[in-house]
Amino acid sequence: MYNWLPEVINQNNYSDIQSFIDDIYNIFTTDFFIKRVVFEGKNINIATKLLNCNPEDNCESIEYNCDNCPFQNKFDIFNHIITGKINTYRTPGKFKLERAKRVHWIKPIIDNYKNGVLYFNHPTRKGIEHYFWLKTHKFIVIFIENKSKKCYLKTAFYIDDQTYEKKFEQMYKRHVLKKSTT
């Protein structure tokens, strides 16, 4: 492990899932609002839309429902990062422990992108997507720099699917090849 990368957070140190999620949410918001996540002098922001669960959204989770949703009134991007997509709505998806216990890796990975992190970017019609892939630990952070140069966290997750690994490997190789020919 890299000396700049914190240990994963052990969920067993918490009395229940709500306490665990509240604690990692506090870490997440502290990193983005107090400590600040910065890349090449630009602040990385998060969308501040709050999750508002509605029974008709039906997240279909076995861990929680709208009556005891641990994500209610937390930033939707946080919900997105620690759950898996289950439908087109941004309702809480299936809780992903491997994502949740690494949420505090986002800032250190961006801060240390020149130290073991594979960095590449990819232009899109919305702007430039920046990728920070800690391949050895199967974790990726992606933010978008829009055309007005504002940066927003898009996602971050533990890569537990080889399809993603292959996709990021191809993107990284294209980036390196493109860089070597310019």
C-alpha positions as CSV (number, residue, x, y, z in Angstrom):
1,M,0.0,0.0,0.0
2,Y,1.1,3.6,-0.6
3,N,2.0,5.6,2.5
4,W,-0.4,8.4,1.4
5,L,-3.4,6.0,1.0
6,P,-5.5,5.5,4.2
7,E,-6.6,2.1,5.3
8,V,-10.1,1.0,4.3
9,I,-12.7,1.9,6.9
10,N,-14.0,-1.1,8.8
11,Q,-17.8,-1.2,8.9
12,N,-17.6,-3.6,11.9
13,N,-16.4,-0.7,14.1
14,Y,-19.9,0.8,13.9
15,S,-23.0,-0.2,15.8
16,D,-25.2,0.0,12.7
17,I,-25.3,0.9,9.0
18,Q,-26.6,4.4,9.8
19,S,-23.7,5.2,12.0
20,F,-21.2,3.9,9.4
21,I,-22.9,5.9,6.5
22,D,-23.1,9.1,8.6
23,D,-19.4,8.9,9.5
24,I,-18.2,8.3,5.9
25,Y,-20.6,11.1,4.8
26,N,-18.9,13.4,7.2
27,I,-15.5,12.4,5.9
28,F,-16.7,13.0,2.3
29,T,-18.2,16.4,2.9
30,T,-15.2,17.5,5.0
31,D,-12.9,16.6,2.1
32,F,-14.9,18.6,-0.4
33,F,-15.9,21.6,1.7
34,I,-13.3,22.1,4.4
35,K,-10.1,20.5,3.3
36,R,-10.9,21.0,-0.4
37,V,-10.1,18.6,-3.3
38,V,-7.8,20.5,-5.7
39,F,-6.3,19.4,-9.1
40,E,-3.8,21.7,-10.8
41,G,-5.0,24.7,-8.9
42,K,-8.7,24.0,-9.6
43,N,-11.2,23.1,-6.9
44,I,-13.2,19.9,-7.5
45,N,-16.7,20.6,-6.5
46,I,-19.6,18.3,-5.9
47,A,-23.2,18.8,-6.9
48,T,-25.2,19.8,-3.9
49,K,-28.5,18.2,-4.9
50,L,-29.9,16.4,-1.9
51,L,-31.4,12.9,-2.1
52,N,-35.1,13.0,-1.3
53,C,-36.4,9.4,-1.2
54,N,-40.0,8.8,-2.3
55,P,-41.8,5.5,-1.9
56,E,-42.7,5.5,-5.6
57,D,-39.0,5.6,-6.5
58,N,-38.6,2.2,-4.8
59,C,-34.9,1.6,-4.6
60,E,-35.7,-2.2,-4.0
61,S,-32.9,-2.5,-1.5
62,I,-32.9,-5.3,1.1
63,E,-30.7,-3.2,3.5
64,Y,-33.1,-0.2,3.8
65,N,-36.3,1.3,2.4
66,C,-37.8,4.8,2.3
67,D,-38.8,4.6,6.0
68,N,-35.2,4.0,7.1
69,C,-33.1,5.3,4.2
70,P,-29.6,6.2,5.5
71,F,-29.1,8.4,2.5
72,Q,-32.1,10.7,2.9
73,N,-31.1,14.4,2.7
74,K,-27.5,13.6,2.0
75,F,-25.8,14.7,-1.3
76,D,-27.0,12.6,-4.2
77,I,-23.4,12.3,-5.5
78,F,-22.5,10.6,-2.2
79,N,-25.4,8.1,-2.7
80,H,-24.2,7.5,-6.3
81,I,-20.7,6.8,-5.1
82,I,-21.5,4.2,-2.5
83,T,-24.3,2.4,-4.2
84,G,-24.7,0.5,-7.4
85,K,-27.1,1.7,-10.1
86,I,-30.4,-0.2,-10.1
87,N,-32.5,2.0,-12.4
88,T,-32.4,5.3,-14.2
89,Y,-33.5,7.3,-11.2
90,R,-30.9,8.5,-8.7
91,T,-32.6,6.6,-5.9
92,P,-30.4,4.7,-3.5
93,G,-29.1,1.7,-5.3
94,K,-27.8,-1.5,-3.9
95,F,-25.4,-0.6,-1.1
96,K,-21.8,-1.4,-2.1
97,L,-19.6,-1.9,1.0
98,E,-16.4,-2.1,-1.1
99,R,-17.2,1.4,-2.4
100,A,-18.3,2.8,0.9
101,K,-15.3,1.8,2.9
102,R,-13.0,3.6,0.4
103,V,-14.9,6.9,0.0
104,H,-12.1,8.6,1.9
105,W,-9.7,7.6,-0.9
106,I,-11.0,10.2,-3.3
107,K,-9.0,13.2,-2.1
108,P,-5.7,11.3,-1.5
109,I,-5.8,9.8,-4.9
110,I,-6.2,13.2,-6.6
111,D,-3.7,14.8,-4.3
112,N,-1.1,12.0,-5.2
113,Y,-1.9,11.4,-8.8
114,K,1.8,11.6,-9.7
115,N,2.6,8.8,-7.2
116,G,1.3,5.5,-8.5
117,V,-2.0,6.7,-9.9
118,L,-2.7,6.3,-13.6
119,Y,-4.0,9.6,-14.8
120,F,-5.6,10.3,-18.1
121,N,-8.3,12.5,-19.5
122,H,-10.8,12.2,-22.2
123,P,-12.7,15.0,-24.1
124,T,-16.5,14.8,-24.2
125,R,-19.1,17.1,-25.5
126,K,-19.6,18.4,-22.0
127,G,-15.9,19.1,-21.3
128,I,-12.9,17.1,-20.3
129,E,-13.3,14.0,-18.1
130,H,-10.3,13.4,-15.8
131,Y,-9.6,9.9,-14.7
132,F,-7.5,8.9,-11.7
133,W,-7.1,5.1,-11.6
134,L,-5.4,3.4,-8.7
135,K,-5.1,0.2,-10.7
136,T,-3.3,-1.7,-8.0
137,H,-6.2,-1.1,-5.6
138,K,-9.0,-1.3,-8.2
139,F,-10.3,2.2,-7.5
140,I,-11.1,5.0,-9.9
141,V,-12.1,8.7,-9.4
142,I,-13.6,10.6,-12.3
143,F,-14.4,14.3,-12.4
144,I,-15.5,16.5,-15.3
145,E,-14.1,19.9,-16.1
146,N,-16.9,21.7,-18.0
147,K,-16.3,24.2,-20.8
148,S,-16.4,27.1,-18.3
149,K,-13.5,25.3,-16.5
150,K,-15.5,24.4,-13.4
151,C,-14.8,20.9,-12.1
152,Y,-17.3,18.5,-10.6
153,L,-16.9,15.0,-9.2
154,K,-18.6,12.6,-11.5
155,T,-18.0,9.3,-9.7
156,A,-15.6,7.2,-7.7
157,F,-15.8,3.5,-7.2
158,Y,-14.1,0.2,-6.4
159,I,-13.8,-1.7,-9.7
160,D,-15.4,-5.1,-9.1
161,D,-16.2,-5.7,-12.7
162,Q,-13.6,-6.7,-15.3
163,T,-15.6,-4.9,-18.0
164,Y,-14.7,-1.6,-16.4
165,E,-11.1,-2.6,-15.9
166,K,-10.8,-3.4,-19.6
167,K,-12.5,-0.2,-20.6
168,F,-10.2,1.9,-18.4
169,E,-7.1,0.0,-19.6
170,Q,-8.1,0.8,-23.3
171,M,-8.7,4.4,-22.5
172,Y,-5.4,4.7,-20.7
173,K,-3.5,3.1,-23.6
174,R,-5.2,5.5,-26.1
175,H,-4.3,8.5,-23.9
176,V,-0.6,7.4,-23.6
177,L,-0.5,6.7,-27.4
178,K,-2.0,10.1,-28.2
179,K,0.4,11.8,-25.8
180,S,3.4,10.1,-27.4
181,T,2.4,11.2,-30.9
182,T,1.9,14.9,-30.0
